[in-house]
Amino acid sequence: MGRPKRILPSGTIVHAVNRAVERRIIFRRPGDYKAFIKLLEEGRAKGLVEVYAYCVMPNHWHLVLRALTDDGISKFMKWLTGTHAIRYRRYYKTVGLGHIYQARFRASIVEDDHHFLTVLRYVEANASKAGLARWAEDWQWSSAFARADGDRRVLAELPLALPANWYKLLNPNADEPVDQS
């Protein structure tokens, strides 16, 4: 028996996450990250979702998406993970060696504006919290970087304005000196 279909109607906003099998590193070099972000751009053109935020990490990624059609998120995620896995296996000449992702993506529905900003902040600050970048906007494989850089190829216009102190919220310890020990 197959798993139940997710019903996510048009307008639904979700925080989606997917992780590599056994938490393996799947983004090994800058080209891997660039290829995935290019896929997000290609996927956006399909008209199934709007992408509000993303953060691509060495072994997983986070997205904040809004469905533009009924079932748009599921269709988009099926296309994204399937296309990424096929291209990844072809590039690394590992076709037939198993799954890239540990499971179907996880998605949490965003309930209201406060929740939206909380999720957006969590996604955009993820790399800095993991120690991959000092400041959230320094992680070039994230929407925090794209937003600071003015790169809107992947990102849709947000449904509400970010607080004026957005980068301070992403980097709450910004005023603390760097430990140089």
Secondary structure, 3 states (H helix, E strand, C coil): CCCCCCCCCCCCEEEEEEEEHHHCCCCCCHHHHHHHHHHHHHHHCCCCEEEEEEEECCCEEEEEEEECCCCHHHHHHHHHHHHHHHHHHHHCCCCCCCCCECCCCEEEECCCHHHHHHHHHHHHHHHHHCCCCCCHHHCCCEHHHHHHHCCCCCECCCCCCCCCCHHHHHCCCCCCCCCCC
